[in-house]
Amino acid sequence: MASYQRKTVLTPPEAFELAADILSNVLKLSKTGQSDHEATFTGEEGTVALSAHRHGPYTSVTATTDKLRTSRLDYEVQRILSWMPYEPGDKRGPASTRLMGRGPRGSKRAWSASASSR
């Protein structure tokens, strides 16, 4: 199991929405549970549990995977976290250039096939 953390200006619902978009389109994971501060996604690649807690203007997002070794799931979770804007005014993280050209709040949310087959 591995855990990854990111501080972001997104609210918990926005962070879960971004993660759901990428996890369902790139890794074909399905949401298997959600509460106000937690969401779980499961599929062939494994399971990832997200928790998000607001602290003032920032949200602390933690993602935990169920794999013992670094897997594709781990790499995609790291990419999701890098997509989350760190400071107000940030559009997207450094790994975002491998996905589509619009930011996480853009009107079109399509993820390229090349991103899912790297």
Secondary structure, DSSP 4 states (H G I P E B T S, - for coil): -EEEEEEESS-HHHHHHHHHHHHHHHS--EEEEE-SSEEEEEETTEEEEEEEEEETTEEEEEEEE--SS--HHHHHHHHHHHHS-SSTT----GGGGGS-SS-TTSS-----HHHHT-
